[in-house]
Amino acid sequence: MQIIPAIDIIDGKCVRLSQGDYAQKIIYNENPVEVAKQFEAAGITRLHLVDLDGAKAHHIINHEVLRQITLQTKLQVDFGGGIKSDEDIEKAFACGATQITAGSIAVKSRDTVLKWFTKYGADKIIIGADVRDEFIAVGGWIETSQLNIFDFLEDYINHGAMYVICTDIAKDGMLQGASVALYKKILGRFPTLKLIASGGVSNLNDLELLQQHGLYGAIVGKAIYEGCISLDDLSKFN
């Protein structure tokens, strides 16, 4: 299972939110590039980079942070937050992203994402499925749609989607364990999906449980920044 640390960016700084609430912001580091270098030094190879300013503004804002991380490390970066247009996705790839995460755009403009599948390859686009009570949430998790997670995923998988990051909003930033039951249900329905867990990981046991249930990857954020999991601990998964 791939361990993928998360760096969330607001005002160019490394922050974490709880349950997607911008009012519950903690700044962990003024310099995200230094954080990325620490991950790389610990043997990490992938990074989940989220432009929270971009998610709110509906277009990429912190692309320079992406550029500097990919220039100064060899991390494979998947980048999300505010990717809403052809210009945004081109900018993300030009700044060094290995993959982009299509979140709200995958809900609100399916045709755009399918066009990107054709242009860039479905393997370059991770579908971001942010879930509240098994329904998709959009717009930086501010609004919940009427779209069921399983119908949403089935449609994209039928069109070639390979990678999905699924975040249970109720778990995110709460350090109360990952949403294993939801992930088991998804993989039971779509066993070949490269499913990446996001939200709630609090310790090594959580990661081992996700690994046992066949998750392709797990995003770890707050547990690292709060010292619940050390970078040395993560080396066993590399």
C-alpha positions in Angstrom: 0.0 0.0 0.0 1.3 3.4 -0.9 1.6 6.0 1.9 0.9 9.5 0.6 1.4 12.4 2.9 -0.8 15.4 2.4 0.2 19.0 2.3 -2.8 21.5 2.3 -2.0 25.0 1.3 -3.6 28.3 2.3 -1.7 31.6 1.7 1.3 29.5 0.6 1.6 27.8 4.0 1.2 24.2 5.1 -2.1 24.0 7.1 -4.7 21.4 8.2 -8.4 21.8 8.5 -10.9 19.7 10.5 -13.8 18.3 8.5 -13.0 20.8 5.7 -13.8 23.8 7.9 -11.7 26.8 6.9 -12.4 28.3 10.3 -10.7 25.4 12.0 -7.3 26.1 10.4 -3.9 25.2 12.0 -0.7 26.4 10.4 1.9 23.8 10.7 4.7 25.2 8.6 5.3 28.4 6.7 7.4 26.6 4.1 5.7 23.6 2.3 8.8 22.9 0.3 10.7 22.1 3.5 7.9 19.8 4.6 8.1 18.0 1.2 11.8 17.6 1.5 11.4 16.0 4.9 9.0 13.5 3.4 11.4 12.7 0.6 14.3 12.3 3.1 12.2 9.7 5.0 11.8 7.6 1.8 8.4 8.8 0.8 7.9 8.9 -3.0 4.4 10.4 -3.4 2.7 13.6 -2.2 -0.9 14.7 -2.1 -0.9 18.5 -2.5 -4.1 20.5 -2.1 -4.6 24.1 -3.0 -7.3 25.0 -0.5 -7.3 28.7 -1.7 -7.9 27.3 -5.2 -10.8 25.1 -4.0 -12.5 28.1 -2.6 -11.7 30.4 -5.5 -12.6 27.9 -8.2 -9.3 28.2 -10.0 -5.6 27.3 -9.1 -3.9 29.8 -6.9 -0.9 28.1 -5.3 0.7 26.7 -8.4 4.0 28.1 -7.5 4.2 25.9 -4.4 3.6 22.9 -6.7 6.4 24.1 -9.1 8.9 24.6 -6.3 8.2 21.2 -4.7 8.6 19.4 -8.0 11.7 21.4 -8.8 13.3 20.8 -5.5 12.3 17.1 -4.8 11.7 14.0 -6.9 8.3 13.4 -5.3 5.4 12.3 -7.5 2.8 14.9 -6.8 -0.9 14.6 -7.3 -2.4 18.1 -7.2 -5.9 19.2 -6.5 -8.0 22.1 -5.4 -9.4 24.6 -7.9 -8.8 22.7 -11.1 -11.9 23.7 -13.1 -10.7 24.5 -16.6 -8.4 23.5 -19.4 -6.1 26.3 -18.3 -6.0 25.0 -14.7 -5.1 21.5 -15.7 -2.5 22.6 -18.2 -0.9 24.8 -15.5 -0.8 22.0 -13.0 1.0 19.6 -15.4 3.3 22.4 -16.5 4.2 23.0 -12.9 5.2 19.4 -12.5 2.2 17.5 -11.2 2.3 13.7 -12.0 -1.5 13.5 -11.6 -4.3 15.9 -10.9 -7.2 15.2 -8.6 -10.6 16.1 -10.1 -13.0 16.8 -7.3 -15.9 19.2 -7.7 -15.3 19.4 -11.4 -15.9 15.6 -11.7 -19.4 16.2 -10.2 -20.3 19.4 -11.9 -18.7 19.0 -15.3 -18.5 15.3 -16.2 -17.9 16.1 -19.9 -14.9 18.2 -19.1 -13.3 15.4 -17.0 -14.0 12.8 -19.7 -12.4 15.1 -22.3 -9.3 15.2 -20.0 -9.3 11.4 -19.9 -9.0 11.4 -23.7 -6.4 14.2 -23.8 -4.1 13.3 -20.9 -5.0 9.6 -20.2 -7.4 8.3 -17.5 -4.3 7.3 -15.5 -3.3 11.0 -15.1 -6.6 12.0 -13.5 -7.6 10.9 -10.0 -11.3 11.2 -9.3 -11.8 12.9 -5.9 -14.8 11.4 -4.2 -15.5 13.5 -1.1 -18.3 11.8 0.8 -20.8 12.7 3.5 -23.2 9.9 4.4 -22.4 8.2 1.1 -23.3 11.3 -0.9 -20.8 13.4 -2.8 -19.8 16.8 -1.4 -18.4 19.6 -3.5 -17.0 23.1 -3.4 -14.4 22.5 -0.7 -17.0 20.3 1.1 -19.3 23.3 1.6 -22.3 21.7 -0.2 -23.5 18.1 -0.4 -25.0 16.9 -3.7 -27.7 14.4 -4.3 -25.3 12.1 -6.1 -24.7 8.7 -4.5 -21.0 7.6 -4.3 -21.6 4.2 -5.9 -23.5 5.6 -9.0 -20.8 8.3 -9.3 -17.9 5.9 -9.3 -19.6 3.4 -11.6 -20.1 6.0 -14.3 -16.4 7.1 -14.2 -15.1 3.5 -14.0 -17.1 2.6 -17.0 -15.3 5.4 -18.8 -11.8 4.2 -17.8 -11.2 5.8 -14.4 -8.5 3.9 -12.5 -7.7 6.0 -9.5 -10.0 7.3 -6.8 -9.3 9.3 -3.6 -12.2 8.8 -1.3 -12.5 11.1 1.7 -15.1 10.6 4.4 -15.6 14.2 5.5 -16.9 13.1 8.9 -13.5 11.5 9.5 -11.2 14.1 8.0 -8.8 15.7 10.5 -10.5 14.0 13.5 -7.8 11.3 14.1 -10.6 8.8 14.9 -9.8 6.1 12.4 -10.4 5.7 8.7 -13.7 4.9 7.1 -12.9 1.2 6.6 -16.5 0.0 6.3 -17.1 2.5 3.4 -13.9 1.4 1.6 -14.8 -2.3 2.0 -18.2 -1.5 0.4 -16.6 0.3 -2.5 -14.0 -2.3 -3.2 -16.6 -5.0 -2.9 -18.4 -3.3 -5.7 -15.3 -2.3 -7.7 -12.5 -4.7 -6.9 -10.1 -3.5 -9.5 -10.2 0.1 -8.5 -7.0 1.7 -7.2 -8.7 3.2 -4.2 -6.9 5.7 -2.0 -8.2 6.3 1.5 -8.3 9.8 2.9 -9.4 11.1 6.3 -9.2 9.8 9.9 -5.9 7.9 9.9 -4.5 8.3 13.4 -1.9 5.6 13.9 -0.1 2.6 12.4 -3.0 0.3 13.2 -5.3 2.3 11.0 -2.8 2.0 8.1 -2.4 -1.7 8.6 -6.1 -2.2 8.6 -6.4 -0.3 5.3 -3.6 -2.4 3.9 -5.4 -5.6 4.9 -8.6 -4.6 3.2 -6.8 -4.0 -0.2 -6.5 -0.2 -0.3 -4.1 0.9 -3.0 -3.0 3.9 -1.0 -3.6 5.9 2.1 -3.3 9.7 2.5 -1.9 10.7 5.9 -2.0 14.3 7.1 -2.8 15.5 10.6 -1.5 12.3 12.2 2.0 13.2 10.9 1.7 16.9 11.8 0.4 16.1 15.3 3.1 13.5 16.0 0.8 10.5 16.1 2.7 8.8 13.4 6.4 9.4 12.8 8.1 9.5 9.4 10.2 6.5 10.6 7.0 4.6 11.3 5.9 5.1 7.7 9.1 3.6 6.3 7.8 0.0 6.9 5.2 0.6 4.1 7.7 1.9 1.5 
